[in-house]
Amino acid sequence: MTIKIGEDQLIFHLQTDNTSYIFQVLENGELGQVYYGKKIHVKDSYDRLTTKEWHNDTPSWKSDVPNVQPELLKQEYAGFGKGDFRYPAYQIEAKDGSRVSEFAFDSYQLTDGKKRLTGLPSMFDDSNDDAETLTIVLKDSLLHLKLNLAYTIFPHQDVIVRSSKFVNDGNQDLMLNRALSLQLDLPDSMYDLIQFSGTWARERHLYRNRIHSGVQSISSLRTASSHQQNPFFMLARPTTTDQDGDVFGINLIYSGNFLDQVEVDQFETTRVLTGINPEEFSWTLEPGTEFQTPEAVISYTDKGMNQLSQQMGNCYLNHLVNPNFARENRPILINNWEGTYFDFDDNKLFEIAKNAHELGVEMFVLDDGWFGHRNDDKSSLGDWFVNEAKFPGGFSNMVNKIHALGMKFGLWFEPEMISIDSKLYTKHPDWLICAPNRQRTPQRTQFVLDMSRPEVVDFLYDSVSEMIKQNKLDYIKWDMNRNITEAFGGKLSADRQKELSHRYILGVYNLYERLTADFPNVLFESCASGGGRFDLGLMYYAPQAWTSDNTDAVERMFIQYGTSYGYSLSMMGAHVSAVPNDQTGRITPLKTRADVAYFGNLGYELDVTQMPDHEQRSVKRQIEFYKQNRELFQFGRFYRLVSPYDTNNNSNVISWEVVKDDQSQAIVAYYQVLNRPNPPYSRLYFEGLDPERKYKVNDGDEEFYGDELMNAGYFVPQVLQKIEGVEESADFSSQLFIVRAVN
């Protein structure tokens, strides 16, 4: 049993292999947080962890229990209006306008395993991995409202998943103005907030700052998790590193407007909240209906951020990602976008595919421009039928020829979007999201379909599924290239307009659910102008995502390094593209581009027919090497060794490593942005090896014990590259160290 319950005082002790999470029922029936951290013993009570001192300047619940003052308590899921003036986890508005709630403990239920949520992506336990779920039932007798708080324990990954559900058992409408997924009250404020922020082509860079009195938050109002912020964040002690120290990781399984908030109060305690952003949100809860919040994932370790990433990533692999693909080797693909853009026909595409096949590529992906009358980005979104002018030999004929090579075939869609210049808009102008009598704000000369409308989802399902069936598609790249402006639901009443953003995301999930259920062998990759929706909500349906539109190797080091804190390598699409790079104009060696792209799902985004012979030979060797080590690259245990975000490093050196679970092999990457004259002596300290085993590095003659490579380090020589016998600049250089156990 992972959940221990003290019946006398109703104390709930949730245990994973290495952590304890404890809360209890308070005197007024609400729930109080007791402890979350390193595993401790089960006891009948934890009075010293919940000591409450009298403060005469704060309200009490009742005069006969004056020592119970809400503002001083660590709470489990707090409301507003009863003496706790910190930001609440929820707010309910009654018919008379009252926004005060009084939820009291009613009952609890224990169940083995973890069931999927209906209509939302969620964690699950199909493999009987000892998961256990606790549901706490609270009731507000005046509102006839039930609140279910769900906790699932994944003990072997040290992960807890939380969500809340509101059930209206009364006979009047209630309004949810705020319904977050998780609240965590911590007893002090000695933490750094580590977030992953940026913009298009510069996603998920690491920012680390000490939290302080007041509110700090990360959020999105773009009806997408966004390029600018990411739902994953960490709270770490100031001394915590990748290798050691206390750290909490929190992630939200949601793709829409979100809020991650940290509040430090006047007593230097910390409240963490995460869930749907309350701004631009409300939900009418009619009698007999319920509202389920997205799930939030929380994890803790005292062994540093590498360990946190590994345990959360292991949980996603086993309990979030589509099991059809979770442990399947992802195919090496070539995407034509940066090689051709809109300028292609069937012969040109087939020549690229055939050449790529000869180099070892396993899948050809046709990107934007194959449909409607689309020859630029100004038309045809929504017209998901083949542009026959580009395929005079027949689209299916070309697909069959590529399949006949032994390659898989994938296709790009942007299903959520519509162009004014399209047959779909001519037929259904009302499907476009826009505000009545207001000027429209285009982006990329395109607009957004109202995914909250079932008829829109039905149309898109029919369009995409028909292309899958006609052409036996193996893969779909699902793009989303703009955010919603003028948010207004044409079929929603005035009092429900703030439901649009959440209903939109539910529509996206519904389309994903139907397509992945009916075509279980089609691999989906999510994309949103690159990394604009890189979140667990979409990872549930699409096991991998296009990490960023920026394919420059140097910038990808920063992006993939930051992304690795909250997401696994097998979730990251990583491609080699041509130089000068389209996003930065930077010229980097082909070797460096591959050495970065190996650490993810390898692909190529260029026209291989235009590459000189020596580069084609290099690509062939790269692909052979990746195939030999694909399982390690995609599913190995990942360690960050040298951070580009370390100010002492001046962002010039980046290093990371993947290790097999049995510690028999590791691959360490060492990247140097700019070469330095007469540089200092450099050693690299490996991680994750068996200290008692002997290893060879790059098949050299010398044998090293694992403890030597980890504690004494390995000398890294200065890079002066020669590629195909030609001297090249050592700027933007890379080295790989292949570590293999002896015998």
C-alpha positions in Angstrom: 0.0 0.0 0.0 1.4 3.4 -1.0 -1.4 5.3 0.9 -1.6 5.1 4.7 -4.6 6.5 6.4 -4.8 7.4 10.1 -8.5 7.0 10.8 -8.5 8.6 14.2 -7.3 12.0 13.0 -7.9 11.4 9.3 -4.3 11.8 8.3 -3.4 10.8 4.8 0.2 9.7 4.2 1.0 9.2 0.5 4.3 7.4 0.0 6.4 6.7 -3.0 9.7 4.8 -2.9 11.6 7.9 -1.8 9.0 10.6 -0.8 6.2 11.3 1.6 3.2 13.6 1.0 1.0 14.1 4.0 -2.2 16.1 4.6 -5.0 15.9 7.2 -8.6 16.9 7.9 -8.6 20.1 9.9 -11.0 21.1 12.7 -13.5 22.8 10.3 -13.5 19.9 7.9 -11.1 21.5 5.3 -7.8 19.9 4.4 -4.4 21.0 5.7 -1.1 20.3 4.1 1.4 18.7 6.6 4.5 17.7 4.7 6.0 17.0 1.2 9.6 15.9 0.8 12.0 13.1 1.5 10.3 9.9 2.8 9.6 9.8 6.5 8.0 7.2 8.8 4.3 6.8 9.2 2.9 8.1 12.5 -0.5 8.5 14.2 0.0 12.3 14.2 2.4 15.0 13.1 1.5 17.8 15.6 5.0 19.4 15.5 4.7 19.8 11.7 1.4 21.6 12.0 2.1 23.8 15.0 -0.1 27.0 14.9 0.8 30.1 16.9 -1.7 32.7 17.8 -1.6 36.0 15.9 -4.1 38.6 17.0 -4.1 40.4 13.7 -5.6 37.5 11.7 -9.1 36.1 11.6 -10.1 32.8 13.2 -12.6 30.3 12.0 -14.6 30.5 15.2 -14.3 32.2 18.5 -14.3 28.9 20.3 -11.3 27.7 18.3 -9.3 30.9 18.2 -6.0 29.1 17.4 -7.3 28.0 14.0 -6.4 30.9 11.7 -6.6 30.2 8.0 -4.0 32.7 7.0 -1.4 30.9 9.1 -2.2 27.4 7.9 -0.7 25.3 5.1 -3.8 24.3 3.2 -4.4 21.6 0.6 -7.0 23.3 -1.7 -8.0 26.7 -0.4 -10.9 29.0 -1.2 -11.3 32.7 -0.6 -13.4 34.8 1.8 -12.9 32.9 5.1 -9.8 34.5 6.4 -7.1 33.2 4.1 -6.1 36.2 1.9 -3.6 34.4 -0.2 -4.6 33.5 -3.8 -7.1 30.6 -3.8 -7.2 27.4 -5.7 -10.8 27.9 -6.7 -13.7 30.4 -6.6 -17.4 29.6 -7.0 -20.1 32.2 -7.6 -23.6 31.4 -6.5 -26.8 32.7 -8.0 -27.1 35.5 -5.5 -23.5 36.7 -6.3 -21.9 35.2 -3.2 -18.3 34.0 -3.8 -17.8 32.3 -0.4 -17.6 28.5 -0.2 -17.4 26.1 2.8 -16.2 22.7 1.7 -15.9 20.1 4.5 -14.6 16.6 4.4 -17.3 14.0 3.6 -15.5 10.7 2.6 -12.6 9.2 0.8 -12.1 6.3 -1.6 -9.1 4.2 -2.4 -8.7 2.4 -5.7 -5.9 0.5 -7.3 -4.3 1.8 -10.5 -5.1 4.9 -12.5 -7.9 5.4 -15.0 -7.8 7.8 -17.9 -9.9 11.0 -17.7 -12.7 11.4 -20.2 -12.2 14.2 -22.7 -8.8 15.3 -21.3 -5.3 13.8 -21.7 -4.2 12.2 -18.5 -1.9 9.7 -16.8 -2.8 6.0 -16.7 -1.6 2.7 -15.3 -2.1 0.1 -18.0 0.9 -1.9 -16.9 -0.2 -2.5 -13.3 2.8 -0.6 -12.0 1.6 -0.4 -8.4 -0.2 2.9 -8.8 -2.9 3.8 -6.3 -5.5 6.5 -6.4 -7.0 8.4 -3.4 -10.1 10.5 -3.9 -11.2 12.9 -1.2 -14.8 14.0 -1.3 -15.7 17.4 0.1 -19.1 19.0 0.2 -20.6 22.5 0.5 -24.0 21.8 1.9 -25.4 25.2 1.2 -24.5 25.1 -2.5 -25.1 21.4 -2.9 -21.8 21.2 -4.5 -19.3 18.3 -4.3 -15.6 18.7 -4.7 -13.5 15.6 -5.5 -9.7 15.9 -5.0 -7.9 13.1 -6.8 -4.3 11.9 -5.9 -2.6 9.2 -7.8 0.7 7.8 -6.6 3.2 6.4 -9.0 5.6 5.0 -6.4 8.5 3.8 -8.4 8.9 7.1 -10.3 8.3 9.3 -7.2 5.5 11.1 -8.9 2.1 12.2 -7.7 -0.7 13.3 -10.0 -3.4 15.6 -8.8 -6.7 17.1 -10.1 -10.0 18.4 -8.9 -13.6 17.8 -10.0 -16.6 20.0 -9.2 -20.1 18.3 -9.2 -23.3 20.3 -9.0 -25.8 18.2 -7.1 -28.2 21.2 -6.6 -30.9 22.7 -8.7 -29.3 26.1 -9.6 -26.5 27.1 -11.9 -23.2 27.9 -10.3 -20.3 29.8 -11.9 -16.7 28.6 -11.6 -14.5 31.6 -11.8 -11.4 29.7 -10.8 -10.6 26.0 -10.8 -6.9 25.2 -10.5 -5.5 21.7 -10.6 -2.9 21.8 -7.8 -2.1 23.7 -4.7 1.0 23.1 -2.6 1.8 25.1 0.5 5.4 24.9 1.6 6.7 25.9 5.1 9.4 28.4 4.0 10.5 30.5 1.0 14.1 29.5 0.5 13.7 28.5 -3.1 14.7 29.5 -6.6 12.0 29.5 -9.3 13.4 27.9 -12.4 11.3 28.5 -15.5 11.7 27.9 -19.2 10.8 31.0 -21.3 11.5 32.5 -24.7 9.8 33.2 -28.0 9.4 31.8 -31.4 12.8 30.2 -32.5 14.2 30.7 -29.0 12.0 28.5 -26.9 12.5 27.2 -23.3 15.6 28.9 -22.3 16.4 28.5 -18.6 15.8 31.4 -16.1 16.6 31.0 -12.5 15.7 33.6 -9.8 15.2 33.6 -6.0 11.5 33.8 -5.0 10.6 36.8 -2.8 7.7 38.4 -1.0 4.7 38.7 -3.2 3.6 36.8 -6.3 5.7 35.5 -9.2 4.0 33.7 -12.0 4.4 32.1 -15.4 1.4 32.1 -17.6 -0.2 32.1 -21.1 -3.3 33.7 -22.5 -2.7 32.6 -26.1 -5.0 29.6 -25.9 -1.8 27.6 -26.2 0.9 26.7 -23.8 3.0 29.1 -26.0 6.6 29.7 -27.2 6.9 32.4 -24.5 6.3 30.2 -21.4 6.1 26.6 -20.6 3.8 24.9 -18.0 6.8 23.0 -16.5 8.7 24.7 -13.7 10.9 23.8 -10.7 11.4 25.1 -7.2 14.9 24.3 -6.0 17.0 25.2 -3.0 19.6 27.9 -3.9 22.4 25.4 -3.7 20.7 22.7 -5.8 22.5 21.7 -9.0 21.9 19.1 -11.7 23.8 16.6 -9.6 22.6 17.3 -6.1 20.1 19.0 -3.9 16.4 19.4 -3.1 14.1 20.2 -6.0 10.3 20.1 -6.8 9.1 19.7 -10.4 5.6 20.6 -11.4 4.0 20.1 -14.9 0.5 20.5 -16.2 -1.1 18.1 -18.6 -2.8 20.9 -20.6 -2.2 22.8 -23.9 -4.2 26.0 -23.4 -4.2 29.0 -21.2 -2.4 28.1 -18.0 -1.1 29.7 -14.8 1.9 28.6 -12.7 2.0 30.9 -9.6 4.3 31.1 -6.6 3.2 33.4 -3.7 5.4 34.2 -0.7 3.3 35.6 2.2 4.1 37.8 5.1 5.3 34.8 7.2 7.7 33.7 4.4 5.8 30.6 3.5 5.2 29.6 -0.1 2.0 28.8 -1.9 2.2 27.1 -5.3 -0.7 27.0 -7.7 -1.0 25.6 -11.2 -3.9 25.0 -13.6 -6.1 26.7 -16.1 -5.5 30.5 -16.1 -8.4 32.1 -14.3 -8.0 35.2 -16.5 -10.4 34.8 -19.5 -12.0 31.8 -17.8 -15.3 31.0 -16.3 -17.6 27.9 -16.5 -21.3 27.6 -15.9 -21.9 24.5 -13.9 -25.5 23.5 -14.5 -27.4 21.2 -12.1 -26.3 17.6 -12.6 -23.1 18.5 -14.5 -19.5 18.4 -13.4 -16.2 20.2 -14.3 -12.9 18.3 -14.4 -9.7 20.2 -14.2 -6.6 19.0 -16.1 -4.1 16.9 -14.2 -1.0 18.3 -12.6 2.2 16.3 -12.1 4.4 16.9 -9.1 7.7 15.2 -8.1 10.4 15.7 -5.6 14.0 14.5 -5.1 17.0 15.5 -2.9 19.4 14.2 -5.6 19.4 17.2 -8.0 17.7 18.1 -11.2 19.1 15.3 -13.3 17.4 12.8 -11.1 14.1 14.9 -11.1 14.1 14.9 -14.9 14.8 11.2 -15.1 12.1 10.1 -12.7 9.5 12.4 -14.3 10.5 11.3 -17.8 10.3 7.6 -16.8 6.8 8.3 -15.5 5.7 9.9 -18.8 7.2 7.0 -20.7 5.2 4.4 -18.7 2.1 6.4 -17.9 1.4 9.2 -20.3 2.8 8.6 -23.8 0.7 6.5 -26.3 1.8 2.9 -25.5 1.8 2.1 -29.2 4.8 4.3 -29.6 6.2 4.9 -26.1 9.1 2.4 -26.5 9.1 2.1 -30.3 12.2 3.4 -32.1 11.2 6.6 -33.9 12.0 6.6 -37.6 14.7 8.7 -39.1 12.9 11.1 -41.4 13.5 13.7 -44.1 11.2 16.7 -44.3 11.2 18.7 -47.5 10.2 22.1 -46.0 13.6 23.9 -45.8 14.7 22.1 -48.9 11.9 23.2 -51.2 9.4 25.4 -49.3 6.4 25.7 -51.7 8.4 25.1 -54.8 8.0 21.4 -55.7 6.2 18.8 -57.8 5.9 15.0 -57.5 9.1 14.3 -59.5 11.2 16.7 -57.3 9.8 15.1 -54.1 10.4 11.6 -55.3 14.0 12.4 -56.2 14.6 13.7 -52.7 12.9 10.7 -51.2 14.9 8.2 -53.4 18.2 9.9 -52.7 17.4 10.0 -48.9 16.5 6.3 -48.9 19.9 5.5 -50.4 21.5 7.3 -47.5 19.5 5.3 -45.0 16.5 7.6 -44.2 13.4 5.7 -43.2 10.5 8.1 -43.8 9.7 11.0 -46.2 7.5 13.8 -44.8 5.8 16.1 -47.2 5.3 19.5 -45.5 3.2 22.5 -46.4 1.9 23.3 -49.9 0.4 20.0 -51.1 -3.3 21.0 -50.9 -5.9 23.3 -52.3 -4.2 25.9 -54.6 -1.5 26.7 -52.1 1.7 28.1 -53.5 2.5 30.5 -50.7 1.1 31.1 -47.2 -1.9 33.2 -48.2 -4.4 30.6 -49.2 -6.1 27.2 -48.9 -5.9 26.3 -45.2 -9.0 24.2 -44.6 -9.1 22.8 -48.2 -7.5 19.4 -47.3 -7.6 18.0 -50.8 -4.6 17.5 -53.1 -3.3 20.3 -55.3 -3.4 18.3 -58.5 -1.3 20.8 -60.4 1.7 19.8 -58.3 1.0 16.1 -58.8 0.3 15.5 -62.5 1.3 11.8 -62.0 -1.2 11.4 -59.2 -0.6 12.0 -55.4 -1.4 8.4 -54.5 1.0 7.2 -57.2 3.8 9.2 -55.7 3.0 7.9 -52.2 2.9 4.3 -53.5 6.4 4.8 -55.2 7.8 6.1 -51.9 6.3 3.2 -50.0 7.7 0.8 -52.6 11.2 2.0 -51.7 10.6 0.6 -48.3 10.1 4.1 -46.8 7.3 5.4 -44.6 5.3 8.4 -45.8 4.1 11.3 -43.7 2.0 14.4 -44.4 1.8 17.9 -42.9 -1.6 19.3 -41.8 -2.7 22.5 -40.0 -6.2 21.4 -39.2 -7.1 24.2 -36.7 -6.6 27.0 -39.3 -8.5 28.6 -42.1 -7.6 30.9 -45.0 -10.0 33.6 -46.3 -8.9 32.5 -49.7 -10.3 28.9 -49.4 -13.4 27.0 -50.4 -14.0 26.2 -46.8 -14.3 29.9 -45.9 -16.6 30.5 -48.8 -18.9 27.7 -47.5 -18.5 28.3 -43.8 -17.4 31.9 -42.9 -19.1 31.5 -39.6 -16.6 28.8 -38.6 -13.8 31.4 -38.2 -13.2 32.8 -34.7 -13.8 36.5 -34.7 -15.7 39.1 -32.6 -18.9 40.6 -34.1 -18.4 44.0 -35.7 -14.7 44.1 -34.8 -11.7 44.3 -37.0 -10.0 41.0 -37.5 -6.3 40.6 -36.7 -4.7 38.2 -39.1 -1.4 36.5 -38.4 0.5 34.8 -41.3 -2.6 35.8 -43.4 -4.6 33.1 -41.6 -7.3 32.7 -39.0 -8.4 30.1 -36.5 -11.4 27.7 -36.8 -13.7 27.5 -33.8 -12.7 24.1 -32.4 -15.4 24.4 -29.7 -18.0 23.6 -32.4 -18.6 19.8 -32.9 -19.4 20.3 -36.6 -15.9 21.8 -37.1 -14.3 18.8 -35.4 -16.4 16.4 -37.5 -15.4 18.1 -40.7 -11.7 18.0 -39.8 -11.9 14.4 -38.7 -13.5 13.4 -42.1 -10.9 15.4 -44.0 -7.8 14.1 -42.3 -9.1 10.5 -42.0 -9.9 10.4 -45.7 -6.3 11.3 -46.5 -4.9 8.7 -44.1 -7.1 6.0 -45.6 -6.5 6.9 -49.3 -2.7 7.1 -48.9 -1.9 4.7 -46.1 -0.2 7.5 -44.1 2.3 6.4 -41.5 2.8 9.8 -39.9 1.1 13.2 -39.5 2.8 16.4 -38.6 0.1 18.5 -36.9 1.0 22.2 -37.1 -0.6 25.2 -35.5 1.0 28.5 -36.6 -0.9 31.3 -34.9 -2.7 32.1 -31.6 -6.3 33.2 -31.2 -7.3 36.9 -31.3 -10.8 38.4 -31.1 -11.8 35.3 -29.0 -15.6 34.9 -29.4 -17.6 31.7 -29.8 -20.3 32.2 -32.3 -22.5 29.5 -30.8 -21.9 30.5 -27.1 -24.2 32.7 -25.2 -23.0 36.0 -23.7 -22.6 34.5 -20.2 -20.5 31.6 -21.6 -18.0 33.5 -23.7 -15.2 32.9 -21.2 -15.6 29.2 -21.7 -14.3 29.5 -25.3 -10.6 29.0 -24.7 -11.1 25.8 -22.7 -13.8 24.5 -25.1 -11.4 25.1 -27.9 -8.7 23.0 -26.4 -11.3 20.3 -25.6 -12.1 20.3 -29.3 -8.5 19.8 -30.2 -8.2 16.9 -27.8 -11.4 15.4 -29.2 -10.0 15.4 -32.7 -6.8 13.9 -31.6 -8.6 11.3 -29.6 -10.7 10.2 -32.5 -7.9 10.1 -35.0 -5.4 8.3 -32.7 -8.1 5.8 -31.7 -9.2 5.0 -35.3 -5.6 5.0 -36.7 -3.5 3.6 -33.9 -0.5 2.9 -36.1 -0.1 6.5 -37.4 2.6 8.3 -35.5 1.6 11.9 -34.8 4.1 14.7 -34.2 2.7 17.9 -32.8 4.0 21.3 -33.9 3.0 24.9 -33.3 5.4 27.1 -35.3 7.9 24.8 -33.7 7.7 24.7 -29.9 4.6 26.8 -29.3 2.6 23.9 -27.8 5.4 21.7 -26.3 3.4 20.3 -23.4 2.2 17.1 -21.8 -1.3 17.6 -23.0 -0.3 17.0 -26.6 2.4 14.4 -25.7 -0.5 12.1 -24.6 -1.6 11.9 -28.2 1.5 12.8 -30.2 4.5 11.1 -28.6 6.9 13.6 -30.1 6.9 17.3 -31.0 8.8 19.6 -33.2 11.1 21.2 -30.6 11.6 24.5 -32.5 11.5 26.0 -36.0 15.0 27.1 -35.3 17.3 24.3 -36.6 20.6 26.2 -36.1 22.8 23.8 -34.2 24.1 26.3 -31.7 20.7 27.7 -30.8 19.4 24.1 -30.6 22.0 23.3 -27.9 20.3 26.0 -25.7 16.7 25.0 -26.6 17.2 21.2 -26.2 19.2 21.7 -22.9 16.3 23.8 -21.4 13.7 21.4 -22.8 15.4 18.4 -21.3 14.5 19.5 -17.7 10.8 18.8 -18.2 10.6 16.5 -21.2 12.3 13.3 -22.5 14.7 13.0 -25.5 12.2 10.8 -27.3 9.7 13.7 -27.2 12.1 16.1 -29.1 12.1 16.3 -32.9 15.7 17.3 -33.8 16.8 17.8 -37.4 19.9 18.6 -39.5 19.3 21.4 -41.9 21.3 23.2 -44.6 23.6 26.1 -44.0 23.7 29.1 -43.9 20.9 28.4 -41.4 17.5 30.0 -42.4 16.9 31.3 -38.9 20.3 32.7 -37.9 22.4 32.7 -41.1 25.0 30.8 -39.1 27.3 28.3 -40.9 28.0 25.3 -38.7 29.8 22.0 -39.5 27.7 19.2 -40.7 29.2 17.1 -37.9 28.1 19.5 -35.2 24.6 19.7 -36.7 24.3 15.9 -36.4 26.0 15.7 -33.0 23.2 17.9 -31.7 20.3 16.3 -33.5 21.3 12.8 -32.4 19.9 13.6 -28.9 16.3 13.3 -29.9 14.4 12.0 -32.9 16.8 12.4 -35.7 15.7 13.9 -39.0 17.0 15.9 -42.0 15.4 19.1 -43.2 17.1 19.9 -46.5 17.4 18.9 -50.2 19.8 16.0 -50.1 20.0 16.1 -53.9 21.8 19.4 -53.7 24.5 18.1 -51.2 28.0 17.5 -52.5 29.2 13.9 -52.5 31.4 14.2 -49.5 28.5 15.5 -47.4 26.2 12.7 -48.6 28.9 10.2 -47.5 28.9 12.0 -44.1 25.1 11.8 -43.8 25.2 8.1 -44.6 27.7 7.5 -41.8 25.6 9.7 -39.4 22.5 7.6 -40.1 24.4 4.4 -39.7 25.8 5.6 -36.3 22.4 6.8 -35.1 20.7 3.5 -36.0 23.4 1.6 -34.1 22.7 3.8 -31.0 19.1 4.9 -31.6 17.6 3.2 -28.5 20.2 4.8 -26.3 19.7 8.3 -27.9 15.9 8.1 -27.6 15.4 6.2 -24.4 18.7 6.3 -22.5 19.1 8.0 -19.1 19.9 11.6 -19.8 22.4 13.7 -17.7 23.2 17.4 -18.1 27.0 17.9 -17.5 27.9 21.4 -18.4 25.2 24.1 -18.7 25.2 26.9 -21.3 23.2 28.8 -18.7 26.1 28.8 -16.2 27.4 32.3 -16.0 30.8 31.0 -15.1 30.9 29.2 -18.4 30.1 32.2 -20.5 27.7 30.0 -22.5 30.7 28.7 -24.5 30.7 25.0 -23.6 27.7 22.7 -23.4 27.9 19.0 -22.5 25.3 16.2 -21.9 25.3 12.5 -21.8 23.0 9.5 -22.3 23.6 6.2 -20.4 22.1 2.8 -20.9 20.0 1.5 -18.0 22.4 -1.4 -17.5 25.4 1.1 -17.5 27.1 -0.8 -20.2 27.4 2.1 -22.6 27.2 5.9 -22.6 27.6 8.6 -25.2 28.9 12.0 -24.0 28.6 15.1 -26.2 30.9 18.1 -25.8 30.1 21.3 -27.8 32.2 24.4 -28.1 30.5 27.5 -29.4 33.7 29.6 -30.1 37.3 28.4 -30.2 39.7 30.1 -27.7 43.4 30.7 -28.3 45.7 28.9 -25.8 42.7 27.6 -23.8 42.9 26.3 -20.2 43.2 22.6 -19.4 39.7 21.0 -19.6 38.3 17.9 -18.0 34.8 16.5 -18.3 33.1 14.6 -15.5 30.9 11.8 -16.7 27.7 10.7 -14.8 25.7 7.5 -14.3 28.4 4.9 -14.8 29.1 1.8 -12.6 32.0 2.8 -10.4 33.2 -0.8 -10.2 33.2 -1.5 -14.0 36.0 -0.8 -16.4 35.3 1.3 -19.6 37.0 2.3 -22.8 36.4 5.7 -24.4 36.2 5.8 -28.2 37.7 2.3 -28.3 41.0 3.6 -27.0 43.6 1.3 -25.5 43.3 2.7 -21.9 40.8 1.3 -19.5 39.1 3.5 -16.9 37.0 2.5 -13.9 33.7 4.2 -13.8 34.6 6.1 -10.6 37.6 7.5 -12.3 35.6 8.9 -15.2 33.0 10.3 -12.9 35.2 11.7 -10.1 38.6 12.4 -11.7 37.2 13.2 -15.1 38.3 12.8 -18.7 40.7 15.1 -20.5 39.1 17.0 -23.4 41.6 18.0 -26.0 41.4 21.3 -27.9 39.4 21.0 -31.1 41.1 21.8 -34.4 38.8 20.1 -36.8 39.5 18.4 -40.1 36.5 17.2 -42.0 37.0 15.0 -45.1 40.7 16.1 -44.8 39.8 19.8 -45.1 40.7 22.3 -42.3 37.7 24.0 -40.9 37.1 26.6 -38.2 36.9 25.1 -34.7 34.1 27.5 -33.9 30.8 25.6 -33.4 32.6 22.4 -32.9 31.6 19.1 -31.3 33.1 15.9 -29.9 31.4 12.7 -29.0 32.9 10.3 -26.5 31.6 6.7 -26.8 32.0 4.9 -23.5 31.7 1.1 -23.5 32.1 -1.3 -20.6 34.9 -3.8 -21.0 33.6 -7.4 -21.3 
